[in-house]
């Protein structure tokens, strides 16, 4: 198209001009500029950018010359041989100015598919853009979004789908305060939004927003404060085809959202926190189809909420995965929710009964094991406790020759025994004499056993009835086994007690025990107190001979 063609158009009061198709190979710049300066009627211009034969940015300033133009639609046409030329456009400055007719209300430069562009949205100024209400830049892949646009303060609709907003400014929308619809599909806003230092500033000036489209933006989570504003109208917001799993960063203000679309995300269910948040926000509806929703006893609370709230608007199109792995229509599933709830309760009680039974059986087994080896456990616990108190047993010598274990009812006889052995050089440990006040008696017993070369049990009827006597036998047996000192035990039998009356723990080591019988029958040969003490002294001296430096018998 050249001067003659525009001369024909100039003589017509043309209100709409469509220059798409019709085998138009190109539109020359100068004739087009002259037409813009001289025409008086044109309100709507539709043309293809591939027919601009000169620099496209020159054509942009031609549009300023139109006096009545309200709508400009220049959809970008992808042509292979010109793709590189477009990509290497020289206008890639961070700050630049564009011009529009004063009457322009709609500017549509969208591409049906993603194109390539080195331009950046940084400090762009639109001259004469105060009447612009609709700006469609979809799929014009701007290099980054680290800036803002001036001069379009009355803009109501903005489509920046397809931009690459991994680099994003929190002031991008600052100068479009009357924005109602914000479309930004497939623009990598998941990265850009979460990189903002103060995400609450992004929509701070856009309180008239009613629709926010963030479909397919690789959003895993939302930054805190993004929607914490007093919007003048409830907002419909689309998060479809993202990777959300919860609503953790959603605001907790009622009626802020009209509709929330969460289709094709990663929700297996809405958590209790998500449900509580939605109960506060009170949106009119939400959409959940295309999520891997789970219909099971584990998500029963969520299912009951969906059924009772009626908030999910696309139940008929939403499928969920049953416990057997099959898919079911969520609407049909909820129709039988009561029956399913009863089966879940049955499964719960069966599982609970099984768990309680297992715990009970395990407790019985552990109780039996502990009862069977209770003295062994207690001995080792006491040893550990004593080590934690920095107690170290003697390695080469013992503090006592013997620890005397007896019933307190036999104290008179034991005192007499002590008086007889003390002059012979034997150091004996007795409860009443050597146990320290304020120290648990169990620790005193273990310490006395550890510190004594021998342990002497005075077996009387009263001793057999004493619980502490049995305890001392068990502790001695544990110590003898652990330290390899099975021959440390001496038993003095009193009151004509037979072996079969002895405690089982003592009978178990009887083959290692030195047994001395108190002479109850004075008329029997060799059965005198003198012989008894001689035997006892020889037995008590056994260990002292082996460890003395000069091996001199004591």
C-alpha positions as CSV (number, residue, x, y, z in Angstrom):
1,X,0.0,0.0,0.0
2,X,1.4,3.3,-1.1
3,X,0.2,6.9,-1.6
4,X,-2.5,6.2,-4.2
5,X,-4.2,3.6,-1.9
6,X,-4.2,5.9,1.1
7,X,-5.4,8.8,-1.1
8,X,-8.5,6.8,-1.9
9,X,-9.1,6.1,1.8
10,X,-8.5,9.7,2.6
11,X,-11.6,10.8,0.7
12,X,-13.8,8.4,2.8
13,X,-14.9,9.1,6.4
14,X,-13.7,5.7,7.4
15,X,-14.4,4.6,11.0
16,X,-12.9,1.1,10.9
17,X,-9.9,0.0,8.8
18,X,-8.8,-3.7,8.6
19,X,-5.5,-4.3,6.9
20,X,-5.1,-8.0,7.6
21,X,-5.0,-10.5,4.7
22,X,-6.2,-9.3,1.3
23,X,-2.7,-10.2,-0.2
24,X,-1.3,-7.0,1.3
25,X,2.5,-7.4,1.1
26,X,3.4,-4.2,3.0
27,X,2.5,-0.7,4.1
28,X,4.9,2.1,3.4
29,X,5.7,4.4,6.3
30,X,5.4,7.8,4.6
31,X,2.0,7.3,3.0
32,X,0.7,5.8,6.2
33,X,2.0,8.8,8.2
34,X,0.4,11.3,5.8
35,X,-2.9,9.4,6.1
36,X,-2.7,9.7,9.9
37,X,-2.1,13.4,9.7
38,X,-5.0,14.2,7.3
39,X,-7.8,11.7,8.2
40,X,-10.6,12.8,10.5
41,X,-12.9,9.8,11.2
42,X,-10.9,6.6,11.9
43,X,-11.8,5.0,15.3
44,X,-10.6,1.4,14.9
45,X,-7.5,0.2,13.2
46,X,-6.6,-3.5,12.7
47,X,-3.4,-4.5,11.0
48,X,-0.7,-7.1,11.0
49,X,2.8,-6.1,12.1
50,X,4.4,-8.1,9.3
51,X,3.1,-5.6,6.7
52,X,5.2,-2.8,8.2
53,X,8.0,-2.5,5.8
54,X,10.0,0.1,7.7
55,X,11.1,0.3,11.3
56,X,8.2,-0.8,13.4
57,X,9.0,1.8,16.1
58,X,8.5,4.6,13.5
59,X,4.9,3.3,13.0
60,X,4.3,3.5,16.7
61,X,4.7,7.3,16.7
62,X,2.5,7.6,13.6
63,X,-0.4,6.4,15.7
64,X,-0.1,9.6,17.7
65,X,-1.2,11.6,14.7
66,X,-4.7,10.0,14.5
67,X,-7.3,12.3,16.1
68,X,-10.2,9.9,16.8
69,X,-8.5,6.5,17.0
70,X,-10.0,4.5,20.0
71,X,-8.9,0.9,19.2
72,X,-5.6,-0.4,17.7
73,X,-5.2,-4.1,17.2
74,X,-1.9,-5.2,15.8
75,X,-1.5,-8.9,16.5
76,X,2.0,-10.1,16.1
77,X,2.4,-12.6,13.2
78,X,5.2,-15.1,13.5
79,X,7.1,-15.5,10.2
80,X,10.3,-17.6,10.2
81,X,12.4,-15.3,8.0
82,X,11.7,-12.3,10.1
83,X,11.9,-13.9,13.5
84,X,15.6,-13.1,14.0
85,X,15.1,-9.5,12.9
86,X,12.4,-9.1,15.5
87,X,14.6,-10.7,18.2
88,X,17.5,-8.4,17.4
89,X,15.4,-5.2,17.5
90,X,17.6,-2.2,18.4
91,X,15.1,-0.8,20.8
92,X,16.0,-2.8,24.0
93,X,16.8,0.1,26.3
94,X,15.7,0.0,29.9
95,X,13.9,3.3,29.7
96,X,11.9,4.4,26.6
97,X,8.8,6.4,25.5
98,X,5.9,5.4,23.3
99,X,3.1,7.5,22.0
100,X,-0.6,6.8,21.5
101,X,-3.5,8.9,20.2
102,X,-5.2,10.9,22.9
103,X,-8.5,9.2,22.3
104,X,-7.1,5.6,22.4
105,X,-9.0,3.3,24.7
106,X,-7.7,-0.1,23.6
107,X,-4.3,-1.3,22.5
108,X,-4.0,-4.9,21.5
109,X,-0.5,-6.1,20.5
110,X,-0.9,-9.7,21.5
111,X,0.6,-12.7,19.7
112,X,-1.3,-16.0,19.3
113,X,1.9,-17.8,20.4
114,X,5.0,-16.7,22.3
115,X,7.3,-14.4,20.4
116,X,10.7,-13.1,21.3
117,X,11.7,-9.6,22.3
118,X,14.6,-8.0,24.0
119,X,12.6,-5.1,25.4
120,X,12.4,-4.7,29.2
121,X,9.5,-3.2,31.3
122,X,11.6,-0.6,33.0
123,X,10.5,3.0,33.3
124,X,8.3,3.0,30.2
125,X,6.4,6.2,29.6
126,X,3.3,6.4,27.4
127,X,2.5,9.8,26.0
128,X,-1.2,10.6,25.6
129,X,-2.2,7.4,27.4
130,X,-4.6,8.8,30.0
131,X,-7.7,7.4,28.2
132,X,-6.2,3.9,27.6
133,X,-8.3,1.3,29.4
134,X,-7.3,-2.0,27.8
135,X,-3.7,-3.0,27.1
136,X,-3.1,-6.5,25.7
137,X,0.5,-7.6,25.4
138,X,0.0,-11.3,25.7
139,X,2.9,-13.5,24.5
140,X,5.1,-10.5,23.6
141,X,7.9,-12.1,25.7
142,X,9.4,-9.1,27.5
143,X,12.9,-9.8,28.8
144,X,12.1,-8.9,32.5
145,X,9.6,-7.1,34.6
146,X,11.9,-5.0,36.7
147,X,10.3,-1.6,36.3
148,X,7.0,0.3,36.0
149,X,4.9,2.1,33.3
150,X,3.9,5.8,33.5
151,X,1.1,7.6,31.7
152,X,-1.6,5.0,31.7
153,X,-3.2,5.8,35.1
154,X,-6.7,5.0,34.0
155,X,-5.9,1.5,32.7
156,X,-8.5,-1.1,33.7
157,X,-7.3,-4.3,31.8
158,X,-3.7,-5.5,31.5
159,X,-2.7,-8.7,29.9
160,X,1.0,-9.5,30.2
161,X,0.8,-13.3,29.8
162,X,3.9,-14.9,28.4
163,X,6.3,-12.3,29.9
164,X,9.5,-13.5,31.6
165,X,9.0,-12.1,35.1
166,X,11.7,-14.0,37.0
167,X,13.1,-10.6,37.6
168,X,10.2,-8.5,39.0
169,X,9.8,-5.1,40.5
170,X,7.3,-4.6,43.4
171,X,6.4,-1.3,41.7
172,X,5.4,-2.8,38.4
173,X,1.7,-2.0,38.8
174,X,2.2,1.1,41.0
175,X,1.0,3.6,38.4
176,X,-2.2,1.8,37.2
177,X,-4.4,2.3,40.3
178,X,-7.7,1.7,38.5
179,X,-6.7,-1.7,37.3
180,X,-9.6,-4.2,37.4
181,X,-8.3,-7.2,35.4
182,X,-4.7,-8.4,35.7
183,X,-3.8,-11.3,33.4
184,X,-0.4,-12.9,33.7
185,X,-0.4,-16.4,32.5
186,X,2.8,-18.4,32.0
187,X,5.0,-15.5,33.1
188,X,7.3,-17.2,35.7
189,X,5.7,-15.1,38.5
190,X,6.3,-18.0,40.9
191,X,9.9,-17.0,40.9
192,X,9.5,-13.3,40.6
193,X,6.9,-12.9,43.4
194,X,8.9,-14.9,45.9
195,X,12.0,-12.9,45.2
196,X,10.4,-9.6,46.3
197,X,11.7,-8.1,49.5
198,X,8.2,-6.7,50.3
199,X,5.5,-8.6,48.3
200,X,2.7,-6.6,50.0
201,X,3.6,-3.6,47.8
202,X,2.9,-5.4,44.5
203,X,-0.9,-4.9,44.6
204,X,-0.8,-2.1,47.1
205,X,-2.1,0.6,44.7
206,X,-4.5,-1.7,42.8
207,X,-7.5,-1.7,45.2
208,X,-10.1,-1.9,42.4
209,X,-8.9,-5.3,41.2
210,X,-11.6,-7.8,40.5
211,X,-9.9,-10.5,38.5
212,X,-6.3,-11.8,38.9
213,X,-5.2,-14.5,36.5
214,X,-2.0,-16.3,37.5
215,X,-2.4,-19.5,35.6
216,X,0.7,-21.6,34.9
217,X,3.3,-19.5,36.7
218,X,5.3,-22.3,38.5
219,X,3.9,-21.1,41.8
220,X,4.8,-23.5,44.7
221,X,3.9,-21.0,47.4
222,X,2.8,-17.4,47.7
223,X,4.8,-14.7,49.5
224,X,3.4,-13.3,52.7
225,X,1.3,-10.2,52.4
226,X,0.6,-10.4,48.7
227,X,-3.2,-9.9,49.1
228,X,-3.2,-8.2,52.5
229,X,-5.0,-5.1,51.3
230,X,-8.5,-3.6,51.6
231,X,-9.7,-4.3,48.1
232,X,-12.9,-2.5,47.2
233,X,-14.5,-5.6,45.5
234,X,-14.2,-9.3,46.1
235,X,-11.6,-10.8,43.7
236,X,-11.8,-13.8,41.5
237,X,-8.3,-15.3,41.3
238,X,-7.0,-18.2,39.1
239,X,-4.1,-20.3,40.3
240,X,-4.7,-23.1,37.8
241,X,-1.8,-25.3,36.5
242,X,0.6,-24.3,39.3
243,X,2.2,-26.5,42.1
244,X,0.3,-25.3,45.2
245,X,-0.3,-27.8,48.0
246,X,-1.7,-25.5,50.7
247,X,-3.1,-22.1,51.2
248,X,-0.6,-21.2,53.9
249,X,0.1,-17.7,52.7
250,X,-3.5,-16.7,51.9
251,X,-4.8,-13.7,53.9
252,X,-7.3,-14.2,56.7
253,X,-9.7,-11.4,55.8
254,X,-13.4,-12.2,55.1
255,X,-14.9,-11.6,51.7
256,X,-11.6,-10.7,50.0
257,X,-12.1,-13.5,47.4
258,X,-15.2,-14.1,45.3
259,X,-13.9,-17.2,43.5
260,X,-10.6,-19.1,43.9
261,X,-9.6,-21.5,41.1
262,X,-7.1,-24.1,42.1
263,X,-7.5,-26.6,39.3
264,X,-4.5,-28.8,38.2
265,X,-2.4,-28.1,41.3
266,X,-1.0,-30.7,43.8
267,X,-3.7,-30.8,46.5
268,X,-4.5,-34.2,47.8
269,X,-6.9,-32.5,50.2
270,X,-7.2,-29.2,52.0
271,X,-5.6,-29.4,55.5
272,X,-7.4,-28.4,58.6
273,X,-5.6,-25.1,58.5
274,X,-6.6,-24.5,54.9
275,X,-10.2,-25.2,55.8
276,X,-10.1,-22.9,58.8
277,X,-8.7,-20.2,56.6
278,X,-11.4,-20.6,53.9
279,X,-14.1,-20.5,56.7
280,X,-12.7,-17.1,57.5
281,X,-12.2,-15.8,54.0
282,X,-15.7,-17.1,52.9
283,X,-15.2,-17.1,49.2
284,X,-18.4,-17.7,47.1
285,X,-16.8,-20.8,45.5
286,X,-13.5,-22.6,44.7
287,X,-12.5,-25.0,41.9
288,X,-10.5,-28.2,42.6
289,X,-10.7,-30.4,39.5
290,X,-7.5,-31.9,38.1
291,X,-5.9,-32.2,41.5
292,X,-4.7,-35.6,42.9
293,X,-7.4,-35.5,45.6
294,X,-7.6,-38.5,47.9
295,X,-10.9,-39.9,49.0
296,X,-9.9,-42.0,52.1
297,X,-10.4,-42.2,55.8
298,X,-7.4,-40.0,56.2
299,X,-9.1,-37.1,54.3
300,X,-12.6,-37.7,55.8
301,X,-12.6,-34.4,57.6
302,X,-12.0,-32.6,54.3
303,X,-14.7,-34.6,52.5
304,X,-17.2,-33.8,55.2
305,X,-16.3,-30.1,54.9
306,X,-16.8,-30.2,51.1
307,X,-20.1,-31.9,51.5
308,X,-21.5,-29.5,54.1
309,X,-20.0,-26.2,52.9
310,X,-21.1,-26.5,49.2
311,X,-18.2,-24.2,48.4
312,X,-16.6,-26.5,45.7
313,X,-18.3,-25.4,42.4
314,X,-16.9,-28.2,40.1
315,X,-17.7,-31.4,42.1
316,X,-19.2,-33.0,39.0
317,X,-15.9,-32.6,37.1
318,X,-13.6,-33.4,40.0
319,X,-12.2,-36.9,40.5
320,X,-10.5,-38.4,43.5
321,X,-8.4,-41.4,44.2
322,X,-9.9,-44.1,46.4
323,X,-7.9,-46.2,48.8
324,X,-7.8,-49.1,46.3
325,X,-6.2,-46.8,43.7
326,X,-9.2,-46.4,41.5
327,X,-10.7,-43.0,40.4
328,X,-14.2,-41.9,41.5
329,X,-16.3,-38.9,40.7
330,X,-16.2,-36.8,43.8
331,X,-19.8,-35.8,43.6
332,X,-20.9,-39.5,43.5
333,X,-18.5,-40.3,46.4
334,X,-20.0,-37.6,48.6
335,X,-23.5,-39.0,48.0
336,X,-22.4,-42.1,49.9
337,X,-20.3,-40.3,52.4
338,X,-22.3,-41.4,55.5
339,X,-21.8,-45.1,54.6
340,X,-18.1,-44.5,54.0
341,X,-17.8,-42.6,57.3
342,X,-19.2,-45.6,59.2
343,X,-16.7,-47.9,57.5
344,X,-13.9,-45.6,58.4
345,X,-15.0,-45.6,62.1
346,X,-15.1,-49.4,62.0
347,X,-11.6,-49.5,60.5
348,X,-10.5,-47.0,63.1
349,X,-11.7,-49.0,66.1
350,X,-10.3,-52.2,64.6
351,X,-7.0,-50.6,64.1
352,X,-7.1,-49.1,67.6
353,X,-8.0,-52.4,69.2
354,X,-5.2,-54.1,67.3
355,X,-2.8,-51.4,68.4
356,X,-3.9,-51.6,72.0
357,X,-3.7,-55.4,72.0
358,X,-0.2,-55.3,70.5
359,X,0.9,-52.7,73.1
360,X,-0.7,-54.8,75.9
361,X,1.0,-58.0,74.7
362,X,4.4,-56.2,74.3
363,X,4.0,-54.7,77.8
364,X,3.3,-58.2,79.2
365,X,6.4,-59.6,77.5
366,X,8.6,-56.7,78.6
367,X,7.1,-57.0,82.1
368,X,7.9,-60.7,82.2
369,X,11.4,-60.1,81.0
370,X,12.0,-57.3,83.4
371,X,10.6,-59.3,86.3
372,X,12.8,-62.2,85.4
373,X,15.9,-60.1,85.1
374,X,14.9,-57.2,87.4
375,X,17.9,-57.5,89.7
376,X,20.2,-57.6,86.7
377,X,18.7,-54.4,85.4
378,X,18.8,-52.7,88.7
379,X,22.4,-53.7,89.3
380,X,23.5,-52.2,86.0
381,X,21.5,-49.1,86.5
382,X,23.0,-48.6,89.9
383,X,26.5,-49.2,88.4
384,X,25.9,-46.5,85.8
385,X,24.5,-44.1,88.4
386,X,27.5,-44.6,90.5
387,X,29.9,-44.0,87.6
388,X,28.1,-40.8,86.8
389,X,28.9,-39.8,90.4
390,X,32.6,-40.4,89.6
391,X,32.7,-43.5,91.8
392,X,35.7,-45.8,90.8
393,X,36.0,-49.2,92.4
394,X,39.4,-50.3,93.7
395,X,41.3,-52.4,91.2
396,X,44.0,-54.1,93.2
397,X,42.9,-53.8,96.9
398,X,39.5,-53.7,98.7
399,X,38.4,-51.4,101.4
400,X,36.9,-54.3,103.4
401,X,37.7,-58.0,103.8
402,X,34.0,-58.8,103.9
403,X,30.6,-57.3,103.7
404,X,28.3,-59.0,106.2
405,X,24.7,-59.4,105.0
406,X,22.3,-60.1,107.9
407,X,18.9,-59.5,109.3
408,X,18.6,-56.6,111.7
409,X,17.1,-59.0,114.2
410,X,20.4,-60.8,114.3
411,X,22.4,-57.7,115.2
412,X,23.5,-59.0,118.6
413,X,25.0,-62.2,117.1
414,X,26.6,-60.2,114.2
415,X,28.1,-57.7,116.7
416,X,29.7,-60.6,118.6
417,X,31.0,-62.0,115.2
418,X,32.5,-58.6,114.4
419,X,34.2,-58.4,117.9
420,X,35.8,-61.8,117.4
421,X,37.1,-61.1,113.9
422,X,38.3,-57.5,114.3
423,X,41.3,-58.4,116.6
424,X,42.4,-60.9,114.0
425,X,42.9,-58.0,111.5
426,X,39.8,-58.3,109.4
427,X,38.0,-55.2,108.3
428,X,34.2,-55.9,108.0
429,X,31.5,-53.8,106.5
430,X,28.2,-53.7,108.4
431,X,24.9,-51.9,107.6
432,X,24.6,-50.2,110.9
433,X,28.3,-49.1,111.0
434,X,29.3,-48.2,107.5
435,X,26.3,-47.2,105.4
436,X,26.2,-43.4,104.9
437,X,23.2,-41.4,105.9
438,X,21.4,-39.7,103.0
439,X,22.5,-42.2,100.4
440,X,19.9,-44.6,99.0
441,X,20.3,-48.0,100.6
442,X,20.5,-49.8,97.2
443,X,23.5,-47.7,96.3
444,X,25.1,-48.4,99.7
445,X,24.6,-52.2,99.1
446,X,26.2,-52.2,95.6
447,X,29.1,-50.0,96.8
448,X,29.7,-52.3,99.8
449,X,29.7,-55.4,97.6
450,X,32.1,-53.7,95.1
451,X,34.4,-52.6,98.0
452,X,34.6,-56.0,99.7
453,X,36.7,-59.0,99.0
454,X,34.1,-61.4,100.3
455,X,30.4,-61.2,101.0
456,X,29.2,-63.2,104.0
457,X,25.5,-64.1,104.3
458,X,24.3,-64.9,107.8
459,X,21.4,-67.2,106.9
460,X,18.8,-67.3,109.6
461,X,15.0,-67.7,109.6
462,X,14.7,-63.9,110.0
463,X,17.2,-63.4,107.1
464,X,15.1,-65.6,104.8
465,X,12.0,-63.5,105.6
466,X,13.8,-60.2,104.9
467,X,13.3,-58.6,101.4
468,X,16.7,-56.8,101.7
469,X,18.4,-60.1,102.3
470,X,17.1,-61.5,99.0
471,X,18.1,-58.2,97.3
472,X,21.6,-58.4,98.6
473,X,21.9,-62.0,97.4
474,X,20.8,-60.9,93.9
475,X,23.2,-58.0,93.8
476,X,26.1,-60.1,94.9
477,X,25.3,-62.7,92.3
478,X,25.2,-60.1,89.5
479,X,28.5,-58.6,90.7
480,X,30.2,-62.0,91.0
481,X,29.0,-62.9,87.4
482,X,30.1,-59.6,86.0
483,X,33.5,-59.4,87.6
484,X,34.3,-63.1,87.5
485,X,34.4,-63.5,91.2
486,X,32.1,-66.4,91.8
487,X,34.1,-67.6,94.8
488,X,33.5,-64.4,96.8
489,X,30.3,-65.7,98.5
490,X,30.5,-67.2,102.0
491,X,27.3,-68.6,103.6
492,X,26.9,-69.1,107.4
493,X,24.0,-71.4,108.1
494,X,22.2,-70.8,111.4
495,X,19.1,-72.2,113.0
496,X,19.6,-75.6,111.5
497,X,18.4,-74.4,108.0
498,X,18.5,-77.0,105.2
499,X,19.8,-76.2,101.8
500,X,16.4,-76.7,100.1
501,X,15.1,-73.8,102.2
502,X,17.6,-71.3,100.7
503,X,16.6,-68.7,98.1
504,X,16.8,-69.9,94.5
505,X,19.4,-67.3,93.5
506,X,21.7,-68.6,96.2
507,X,21.1,-72.3,95.2
508,X,22.0,-71.4,91.6
509,X,25.5,-70.5,92.6
510,X,25.8,-73.1,95.4
511,X,28.6,-74.9,93.7
512,X,30.8,-71.8,94.1
513,X,29.7,-70.9,97.6
514,X,31.8,-71.6,100.7
515,X,29.3,-72.8,103.3
516,X,30.1,-72.8,107.1
517,X,27.6,-74.2,109.6
518,X,27.2,-72.6,113.0
519,X,27.7,-75.2,115.7
520,X,24.2,-75.7,117.0
521,X,25.0,-79.2,118.4
522,X,27.9,-78.7,120.9
523,X,28.3,-82.5,121.5
524,X,29.1,-83.3,117.9
525,X,32.9,-83.8,117.3
526,X,34.8,-80.9,115.7
527,X,31.6,-78.9,115.9
528,X,32.7,-76.0,118.2
529,X,32.8,-72.3,118.0
530,X,36.6,-72.3,117.9
531,X,36.6,-74.6,114.9
532,X,33.9,-72.4,113.2
533,X,36.0,-69.2,113.6
534,X,39.1,-71.0,112.4
535,X,37.3,-72.1,109.2
536,X,35.9,-68.6,108.8
537,X,39.3,-66.9,109.2
538,X,40.9,-69.2,106.7
539,X,38.1,-68.5,104.1
540,X,38.3,-64.7,104.7
541,X,42.1,-64.8,104.3
542,X,42.0,-66.6,100.9
543,X,42.0,-63.5,98.7
544,X,44.4,-61.6,100.9
545,X,47.1,-64.2,100.3
546,X,46.8,-63.9,96.5
547,X,47.1,-60.1,96.3
548,X,49.6,-59.3,99.0
549,X,52.9,-58.0,97.8
550,X,55.1,-60.5,99.5
551,X,52.7,-63.5,99.3
552,X,52.9,-63.9,103.0
553,X,49.8,-65.8,104.4
554,X,47.7,-63.7,106.7
